[in-house]
Amino acid sequence: MKFVIMGYGRVGSRTATILLEEGHEVVIVDSDVDRIERAAAAGFETVQGDGSDEDVLVEAGIETAHAIGAFTPDLNVNFAACMVGTHHGCRTVLRIDEDYREDIYEKYAEEVDDIIYPERLGAAGAKTALLGGDFNVVADLAENLQLTVLEIKDGSPAVGKRMSELELPESARIYAHGRAREPLTIPLPGTELAVGDEVAVITETERAYEVRSSLLPTHS
């Protein structure tokens, strides 16, 4: 797949590196000369310019990209780039600041495919958002272990259950949980799951299907 990453800072550079290592085509867009030079030295195709400018994004290949990740610290620039991405039919992932306001989140969430904020899952979460999907392996921890993050959706057998009541494989562990649009935290046994919650699970690769059956609706 082809991805346009706007902003080669902490989030953008790490996300781009993960995607490149997995064999995807990645184009970096940044207005800063030093960052563009670092990206080029790291082996990326680069375009220097304002990522909110459609001509710059067209030069970067937005017309054939699977997704654009707008990861600069400037929310307005990020949003403008995502709107260009929407116009060209690609998936859009918007970065917002760490100390966001709920009303800001809701305003932008309706216009883009996904929103990330750096303190949540970092580059792994950003990569997952770019790829899309509801059962996403965000890291291979070892040959037989995976870190997976998923959203609890309507119809999931887990809705209304406490963490201690979930029927997961013995080797699977939920290590983090968050309410909708909130940072993930360590869950308590009595935490009750609701629609919109997110959970991060460590599981053996061969048991991933059982985890999926326990946490996702049967039609997923």
Backbone as a ProteinNet text record, in pm:
[ID]
protein_1_A
[PRIMARY]
MKFVIMGYGRVGSRTATILLEEGHEVVIVDSDVDRIERAAAAGFETVQGDGSDEDVLVEAGIETAHAIGAFTPDLNVNFAACMVGTHHGCRTVLRIDEDYREDIYEKYAEEVDDIIYPERLGAAGAKTALLGGDFNVVADLAENLQLTVLEIKDGSPAVGKRMSELELPESARIYAHGRAREPLTIPLPGTELAVGDEVAVITETERAYEVRSSLLPTHS
[TERTIARY]
83.1	0	87.1	30.4	101.4	42	131.2	87.6	161	88	147.4	147.9	266.6	281.5	321.9	237.5	262.9	315.6	441.2	505.6	603.2	732.6	835.3	891.5	800.8	839.8	839	816.1	823.1	720.7	595.5	491.4	505.9	523.4	531.7	649.6	767.4	886.6	875.7	827.2	815.4	709.1	598.4	492.7	543.3	609.9	663.6	763.2	846.6	946.3	879.9	776.6	703.3	644.3	580.1	518	621.6	734	838.4	895.1	917.4	971.5	876.1	747.4	648.5	627.8	706.3	702.9	611	554.6	465.8	545.9	484.3	544	504.5	602.1	576.5	639.7	561	610.5	596.1	704.7	705.6	686.2	595.2	574.1	603.9	689.9	722	774.1	743	789.8	929.4	977.3	1106.8	1218.9	1318.8	1427.6	1505.6	1537.2	1614.8	1540.8	1411.4	1334	1326.2	1312.1	1309.2	1442.1	1551.7	1683.4	1699.8	1650.6	1658.1	1573.7	1456.2	1368.7	1431.4	1492	1557.8	1675.6	1751.4	1864.5	1819.4	1696.1	1641.5	1581.2	1585.7	1540	1400.1	1338.9	1203	1201	1097.6	1068.4	1011.7	1052.3	1011.8	959.8	873.7	826.9	828.9	904.9	909.4	799.3	721.8	615.1	509.2	412.1	300.5	199.5	183.4	95.9	-51.6	-88.1	-228.3	-255.2	-150.2	-159.9	-186.5	-296.5	-334.1	-227.6	-165.5	-62.5	54.2	91.2	199.7	161.2	38.2	-6.6	-22.7	-62.9	-71.1	69.4	166.9	306.1	352.2	300.4	336.8	262.6	165.3	95	-33.6	-100.2	-223.5	-332.1	-326.4	-429.6	-428.1	-315.3	-305.8	-276.4	-279.7	-246.6	-364.3	-332.5	-435.7	-482.7	-389.9	-425.3	-324.9	-369.7	-281	-284.9	-166.4	-156.8	-107.1	-191.1	-155.6	-110.6	22.1	77.2	158.9	136.7	208.3	144.4	211.6	151.6	39.2	18.3	-81.5	-212	-312.9	-440.9	-505.5	-500.4	-565	-499.3	-366.8	-294.6	-327.7	-329.7	-363.5	-502.7	-597.2	-735.4	-747.4	-680.8	-684.7	-629.5	-520.3	-461.6	-557.4	-624.6	-720.4	-836.3	-879.9	-988.3	-944	-817.7	-763.5	-762.8	-721.9	-722.6	-861.2	-959.6	-1097.8	-1142.2	-1105.5	-1140.1	-1082.3	-965.6	-900.8	-930.6	-1021.6	-1071.5	-983.2	-894.5	-810.8	-850.7	-807.8	-835.3	-760.8	-822.5	-762.1	-746.9	-626.5	-597.8	-541.7	-608.4	-578.3	-515.1	-404	-344.6	-400.2	-439.4	-474.8	-381.5	-378.9	-287.7	-325.2	-229.6	-251.3	-361.8	-358.2	-460.4	-575	-639.3	-750.7	-876	-969.7	-1099.3	-1201.9	-1297.7	-1398.6	-1473.2	-1504.8	-1580.4	-1496.8	-1364.6	-1275.9	-1273.2	-1260.7	-1259.5	-1385.8	-1500.5	-1627.7	-1643.1	-1593.2	-1603.1	-1528.2	-1407.7	-1323.8	-1348.6	-1395.8	-1413.7	-1513.4	-1610.3	-1712.2	-1658.9	-1546.2	-1496.6	-1382.8	-1320.5	-1206.4	-1233.6	-1149.5	-1170.2	-1123.6	-1016.7	-967.3	-887.5	-883.9	-807.8	-710.4	-587.1	-489.9	-435.9	-399.9	-329.8	-213.4	-94.9	31.4	41.6	-26.9	-8.5	-85.3	-160.1	-246.9	-175.7	-139.6	-64.7	53.7	84.9	203	200.6	316.9	331	254.1	249.8	177.4	29.5	-25.2	-165.9	-190	-95.7	-109.8	-107	-18.1	-11.3	-142	-195.8	-322	-434.1	-439.1	-542.6	-530	-408.3	-388.1	-434.6	-410	-447.6	-596.4	-659.7	-802.3	-829.4	-956.6	-994	-1032.1	-1093.5	-1142.5	-1072.1	-977.7	-901.5	-759	-683.3	-556.7	-438.2	-348.4	-224.1	-131.7	-103.4	-21.3	124.6	154.2	294.9	310.4	415.9	454.7	558.5	520.2	607.8	713.7	678.9	770.2	715.7	781.4	739.2	595.6	551.1	417.6	327.4	367.4	286.5	252.8	128.2	84.9	19.9	37.8	-35	-145.3	-267	-383	-469.6	-518.9	-610.4	-740.8	-851.9	-980.7	-1085	-1187.7	-1299.4	-1415	-1474.6	-1593.1	-1712.9	-1777.2	-1887.5	-2020.8	-2127.6	-2262.3	-2277.3	-2327.8	-2342.4	-2229.5	-2126.3	-2015.6	-2062.4	-2021.8	-2057.8	-1993.2	-1899	-1829.8	-1903.6	-2000.1	-2070.7	-2143.8	-2120.6	-2186.4	-2113.4	-2006.8	-1931.7	-1816.4	-1783.8	-1664.9	-1542.1	-1427.2	-1303.5	-1285.7	-1319.9	-1301.9	-1397.5	-1500.7	-1601.4	-1576.6	-1478.5	-1454.5	-1401	-1450.3	-1407.6	-1298.4	-1177.3	-1062.1	-976.4	-896	-799.7	-711.4	-668.5	-589.7	-463.8	-407.1	-282.1	-302.9	-427.3	-454.9	-471.1	-423.4	-432.7	-472.9	-572.9	-605.1	-518.8	-429.7	-336.6	-374.3	-466.9	-508.4	-651.1	-718.7	-859.4	-886	-973.6	-1010.2	-1152.5	-1221	-1353.6	-1337.3	-1448.7	-1443.4	-1372.1	-1269.9	-1193.5	-1112.6	-1089.9	-1007.3	-878.8	-770.6	-646.3	-664.7	-587	-591.5	-522.4	-580.7	-523.9	-527.7	-462	-463.3	-602.8	-666.3	-802.8	-806.9	-918.1	-943.1	-1033.2	-1028.1	-1112.7	-1261	-1302.9	-1444.8	-1487.2	-1392.8	-1427	-1525.6	-1637.6	-1741.6	-1727	-1730.5	-1710.7	-1839.9	-1824.8	-1937.8	-1904.9	-2008.5	-1988.7	-1902.5	-1802.1	-1712.5	-1582.2	-1575.6	-1450.8	-1344.3	-1218.5	-1107.6	-1029.1	-981.2	-898.7	-773.9	-663.2	-537.9	-510.4	-491.1	-478.6	-345.9	-278	-162.2	-208.2	-184	-231.4	-133.3	-137.5	-62.4	-125.7	-42.5	-93	-197.2	-172	-263.1	-395.9	-403.9	-528.4	-603.4	-555.7	-616.7	-763.1	-796.5	-934.5	-1027.4	-981.8	-1063.9	-1086.2	-982.3	-997.6	-1099.3	-1088	-1183.7	-1326.6	-1349.6	-1483.6	-1539.3	-1450.3	-1493.7	-1523.4	-1463.1	-1471.2	-1540.5	-1556.2	-1618.6	-1755	-1844.1	-1972.9	-1952.1	-2046.8	-2032.4	-2025.3	-2077.9	-2075.6	-1946.4	-1850.9	-1724.8	-1632.2
-119.5	0	125.3	234	360.7	454.7	522.2	613.5	746.1	853.6	986.5	1026	1053.3	1093.9	1240.6	1322.3	1465.3	1499.9	1543.7	1575.5	1466.3	1497.7	1399.1	1427.1	1450.8	1466	1331.5	1332.3	1208.6	1104.7	1146	1051	1011.2	1111.3	1083.2	995.8	1024.2	947.5	802.7	781.1	644.1	564.9	631.7	563.7	526.7	620.4	595.9	481	474.6	368.1	231.4	222	95.6	52.1	145.5	112.7	69.6	141.3	106.8	-31.2	-61.7	-193.1	-306.1	-275.7	-376.9	-385.8	-309.7	-321.9	-226.2	-128.1	-31.7	82	148	266.2	388.4	468.2	582.9	707.9	815.9	945.3	1044.3	1111.8	1209.1	1349.3	1425.2	1565.7	1649.3	1747.7	1836.4	1967.8	2076.8	2207.8	2240.7	2164.2	2189.8	2120.3	2196	2141.7	2034	2058.9	1962.1	1828.8	1835.3	1711.4	1636.2	1710.1	1646.6	1577.3	1641.7	1581.1	1455.3	1457.2	1338.4	1225.5	1259.6	1157.4	1095	1178	1127.3	1037.2	1078.3	997.6	863.4	858.8	734.3	644.9	692.1	609.9	638.4	747.9	779.2	868	851.8	949.5	1072.7	1191.3	1311.4	1419.4	1504.5	1624.7	1737.4	1843.2	1957.5	2055.2	2095	2191.3	2187	2275.2	2286.3	2174.7	2085.5	1970.7	2003.5	2128.9	2167.1	2216.9	2225.2	2269.1	2146.8	2147.1	2031.8	1999.4	2100	2075.1	1996.3	2028	1956.4	1810.2	1787.6	1650.7	1571.3	1636.7	1570	1528.1	1614.9	1581.2	1460	1448.1	1335.5	1207.1	1217.4	1097.7	1068.8	1172.4	1152.4	1084.5	1103.6	1047.8	895.6	835	688.6	630.7	713.1	667.3	594.8	496.1	429.5	519.9	595.1	679.8	792.6	899.9	1008.6	1021.1	1033.2	1060	1201.7	1288.8	1428.9	1443.5	1442.5	1428.5	1549.3	1667.4	1785.5	1834.8	1925.3	1978.9	2079.2	2118.6	2220.1	2153.6	2161.8	2095.9	2145.6	2275.2	2330.4	2280.5	2275.7	2223.1	2075.2	2001	1858.1	1837.2	1916.5	1899.7	1934.3	2042.1	2080.3	1968.3	1905.9	1795.4	1677	1649.1	1538	1564	1689.3	1721.7	1702.5	1732.2	1704.2	1553.6	1478.1	1332.8	1277.6	1331.1	1288.2	1314.6	1430.4	1466.9	1367	1313.1	1218.3	1072.3	1051.3	916.4	827.6	885.6	800.4	812.7	716.8	716	831.5	892.5	1009.2	985.4	1015	1002.2	1135.3	1192.2	1326.1	1320.6	1391.5	1405.5	1530.6	1516.4	1633.2	1639.2	1753	1770.8	1682.5	1660.5	1574.4	1627.7	1756.4	1812.2	1869.9	1780.9	1820.2	1846.1	1917.8	1937.6	1845.9	1800.8	1708.1	1766.7	1896.3	1956.3	1961.7	1980.5	1980.2	1841.1	1739.8	1601.8	1573.1	1604.4	1572.9	1649.3	1771.2	1851.3	1786.1	1738.1	1683.8	1535.2	1463.1	1318.9	1283.4	1370.1	1341.4	1357.5	1427.6	1462	1373.2	1296.9	1213.7	1069	978.7	836.6	797.1	860.2	825.6	942.2	949.1	1052.4	985.4	1034.3	984.3	1102.7	1075.3	1175.8	1105.3	1166.9	1097	1016.2	1057.2	983.2	852.3	822.4	706.5	576.3	556.6	436.6	468	595.9	633.6	586.5	551.5	516.4	390.4	293.6	170.2	198.7	286.4	323.2	400.8	487.8	563.7	471.6	373.8	278.5	201.6	158.4	85.2	169.8	296.6	385.2	401.2	409.3	423.8	300.7	184.1	60.2	32.7	80.2	56.8	-82.1	-113.3	-244.9	-240.7	-348.5	-348.2	-450.7	-524.3	-621.6	-612.1	-523.9	-483.8	-525.1	-600.4	-635.2	-514.8	-448.7	-329.1	-357.9	-479.1	-513.3	-664.1	-715.5	-854.4	-855.6	-904.6	-899.2	-1007.8	-1121.2	-1233.8	-1319.4	-1428.9	-1514	-1560.5	-1583.1	-1638.3	-1547.8	-1419.8	-1328.4	-1203	-1155.4	-1034.4	-938.8	-809.7	-706.1	-656.1	-667	-634.3	-531.3	-432.6	-333.2	-338.8	-343.9	-349.7	-268.8	-230.6	-154.9	-249.7	-232.6	-310.4	-248.1	-325.1	-272.1	-332.4	-266.9	-315.2	-457.7	-546.7	-686.7	-774.5	-714.2	-792.9	-868.8	-995.3	-1071.2	-1015.2	-923.2	-867	-748.5	-690.6	-572.7	-607	-526.6	-547.3	-642	-703.7	-797	-725.8	-772.2	-723.3	-792.7	-730.7	-790.3	-932.9	-953.3	-1085.1	-1189.1	-1144.6	-1237.1	-1275.7	-1213.8	-1241.3	-1383.1	-1449.1	-1585.7	-1581.3	-1551.3	-1543	-1668.1	-1699.1	-1809	-1783.5	-1889.9	-1876.1	-1793.5	-1800	-1729.9	-1583.6	-1540	-1402.8	-1311.4	-1188.4	-1092.2	-954.9	-892.9	-754	-667.4	-589.7	-511.4	-363.8	-318.5	-178.2	-164.5	-60.9	-38.1	111.5	157.6	299.1	318.6	411	451.4	526.6	543.2	608.1	742.6	761.2	885.6	920.5	824.8	849.8	768.5	812.8	736	597.8	501.4	367.5	365.8	289.5	275.2	128.1	95.7	-42.5	-74.7	-182.1	-213.2	-283.2	-265.9	-338.1	-457.5	-563.2	-681.7	-647.7	-544.3	-508.7	-411.8	-368.3	-275.8	-340.7	-273	-327.2	-267.2	-352.5	-308.5	-253.6	-148.5	-85.7	-63	-41.1	-13.5	112.8	105.9	217	208.5	120	101.1	40.9	62.7	-2.5	-85.9	-199.8	-285.1	-326.1	-335.5	-383.5	-520.8	-618	-757.9	-815.4	-886.6	-966.2	-1110.8	-1173.6	-1310.1	-1389.2	-1519.6	-1604.6	-1593.8	-1588.1	-1571.5	-1676.9	-1799.4	-1908	-1902.5	-1818.4	-1806.3	-1677.3	-1602.8	-1474.2	-1489.4	-1598.3	-1617.7	-1631.6	-1699.9	-1716	-1582.3	-1498.2	-1365	-1284.7	-1293.6	-1222.5	-1267.1	-1396	-1448.3	-1398.7	-1376.9	-1334.3	-1185.7	-1105.5	-960.9	-887.8	-952.3	-884.7	-944.3	-866.6	-920.8	-1037.1	-1127.3	-1246.4	-1213.3	-1096.6	-1062.7	-996.1	-966.3	-898.4	-992.4
0	0	0	-47.8	-50.5	53.6	130.6	234.2	220.9	240.6	249	396.1	448.7	588	591.3	650.2	656.5	795.2	798.8	925.6	964.9	965.8	998.7	1137.8	1232.4	1371.4	1440.5	1572.1	1650	1602.8	1589.3	1549.7	1403.7	1316.4	1173.9	1137	1195.2	1158.2	1204.9	1325.3	1376	1299.6	1270.3	1193.9	1055.1	990	855.4	856.5	958.7	968	980.4	1062.8	1078	944.7	875.8	747.1	643.9	639	542.7	571.7	699.1	736.7	701.3	694.2	657.1	506.7	431.4	286.1	214	284.6	220.7	156.2	60.5	-2.3	80.1	120.2	207.8	148.2	140.7	95.3	210.2	243.7	352.9	297.7	358.4	324.1	447.1	433.3	545.9	489.1	557.2	510.5	561.1	659.1	720.4	642.6	600.1	517.8	592.1	719.2	796.7	810	833.2	847.4	715.2	607.6	475.7	448.2	484.8	463.9	548.7	671.9	758.1	701.2	649.8	592	468.4	384.3	263.8	300.6	403.5	447.5	503.9	555.6	610.1	501.7	375.8	264.9	214.7	261.4	219	96	14.2	-89.8	-19.4	-59.9	11.7	-82.3	-26.5	-95.3	7.6	-22.2	68.6	32.5	133	107.3	214.3	202.1	296	266.9	362.2	341.5	331.3	360.2	341.6	199.5	119.6	-20.1	-108	-179.8	-261.9	-365.5	-425	-526.6	-467.9	-342.6	-276.1	-253.5	-210.9	-184.9	-315.1	-420	-550.5	-594.4	-573.6	-604.9	-524	-401.9	-315.2	-351.4	-441.1	-485.8	-413.3	-362	-286.7	-370.4	-501.4	-589.7	-592.4	-561	-562.9	-424.7	-322.6	-187.1	-122.7	-39.4	40.1	153	212.7	326.5	341.4	406.1	445.6	597.2	656.7	798.8	818.2	875.1	896.1	1040.6	1062.6	1197	1243.4	1183.5	1231	1360.8	1435	1557.8	1531.8	1405.3	1370.2	1327.9	1413	1386.5	1258.3	1233.5	1114.6	986.4	986.5	869.9	850	958.9	951.5	893.1	940.7	894.4	745.9	703.9	561.8	474.6	519.8	443.3	435.9	545	545	449.9	440	347.3	202.1	175.5	42.1	18.5	120.6	109.1	84.1	153.7	133	-10.5	-62	-199.5	-299.6	-267.7	-359.2	-322.9	-230.3	-204.4	-120.5	-38.9	45	191.9	269.6	412.9	479.8	581.5	645.4	795.6	846	989	1038.2	1136.4	1185.5	1323.9	1342.1	1475.1	1541.9	1669.6	1748.3	1869.1	1936	2048.6	2165.8	2254.2	2370.3	2460.1	2491	2579.4	2495.8	2421.5	2336.6	2419.8	2360.4	2423.9	2357.6	2434.7	2384	2264.5	2270.5	2160.3	2032.5	2048	1930.9	1868.8	1953.4	1904.4	1824	1882	1817	1685.4	1682.3	1560.1	1445.3	1472.1	1365.1	1339.9	1441.6	1427.6	1318	1295.1	1193.5	1051.6	1037.9	904.6	856.5	947.2	909.1	948.6	898.3	926.6	1065.6	1113.3	1246.8	1302.8	1435.9	1504.6	1599.9	1602.6	1699.9	1778.4	1903.3	1980.8	2047.9	2046.3	2069.5	2197.8	2305.9	2429	2430.7	2327.3	2333.6	2300.9	2176.7	2139.8	2049.4	2035.2	1960.6	1816.4	1765.6	1624.4	1588.8	1679.5	1650	1630.1	1713.5	1697.3	1570.1	1534	1410.8	1289.7	1291.1	1180.1	1168.3	1282.8	1282.3	1222.9	1261.1	1208.7	1057.6	1007.1	862.8	786.4	842.2	774.7	784.5	892.9	912.8	966.5	988	1038.6	1184.7	1235.2	1373.3	1460.9	1405.9	1485.6	1436.9	1498.3	1440.1	1525	1464.6	1532.3	1520.8	1631.6	1625.8	1654.9	1703.3	1725.1	1736	1676.2	1695.6	1806.7	1924.3	2040.4	2037.1	1979.6	1965.7	1852.2	1826.2	1714.4	1729.9	1854.7	1875.9	1958.8	1979.7	2060.2	1980.9	1998	1930.5	2030.6	2005.2	2076.9	1985.7	2030	1947.7	2017.9	1944.6	1999.5	1921.2	1991.4	1922.6	1996.9	1924.8	1981.1	2010.8	2126.9	2163.1	2093.2	2006.9	1927.4	1970.8	1926	1956.5	1904.5	1987.2	1949.5	1999.3	2058.1	2113.9	2237.1	2251.3	2371.3	2497.7	2481.8	2597.9	2659.7	2587.5	2638.1	2767.5	2870.1	2999.2	3092.6	3043.9	3128.1	3197.3	3318.3	3386.4	3327.8	3345.1	3295.4	3347.1	3473.3	3534.7	3479.3	3406.4	3354.2	3208.3	3144.2	3003.2	2983.3	2880.5	2850.2	2743.6	2787.4	2697.8	2711.8	2609.6	2624.7	2746.9	2810.9	2933.3	2912.7	2791.8	2763.9	2725.3	2703.5	2660.7	2782.1	2770.2	2878.9	2824.1	2886.5	2855.6	2945.5	2883.2	2963.6	2970.2	2885	2889.9	2839.9	2890.5	2857.1	2859.6	2771	2770.9	2725.3	2788.7	2741.1	2610.1	2537.5	2406.5	2415.1	2330.4	2315.7	2440.1	2529.4	2646.4	2635.9	2701.7	2699.6	2761.9	2714.8	2771.7	2907.9	3000.8	3134.2	3174.3	3284.4	3334.3	3387.3	3340.1	3382.7	3518.2	3588.3	3712	3683.3	3764	3739.9	3732.5	3807.4	3809.4	3702.1	3616.4	3508.1	3412.4	3387.5	3299.5	3160.2	3059.1	2921.2	2862.1	2781.7	2715.1	2568.2	2488.4	2345.8	2331.2	2245	2222.2	2298.1	2397.7	2471.5	2380.2	2414.5	2347.2	2447.5	2402.5	2487.2	2409.8	2481.9	2424.1	2482.5	2394.4	2436	2388.7	2476.7	2437.4	2429.2	2314.6	2293.5	2208.8	2222.1	2131.4	1992.8	1890.8	1755.4	1719.7	1759.8	1723.2	1799	1904.2	1980.6	1947.3	1848.4	1815.8	1775	1706	1662.6	1783.8	1887.7	2007.4	2077.4	2078	2136.5	2057	1927.2	1838.7	1867.4	1882.6	1908.5	2041.5	2138.2	2271.4	2279.9	2191	2206.8	2092.2	1978.2	1864.3	1831.3	1770.5	1727.1	1630.4	1624.4	1540.9	1393.5	1351.5	1209.8	1166.9	1262.7	1226.7	1153.5
[MASK]
++++++++++++++++++++++++++++++++++++++++++++++++++++++++++++++++++++++++++++++++++++++++++++++++++++++++++++++++++++++++++++++++++++++++++++++++++++++++++++++++++++++++++++++++++++++++++++++++++++++++++++++++++++++++++++

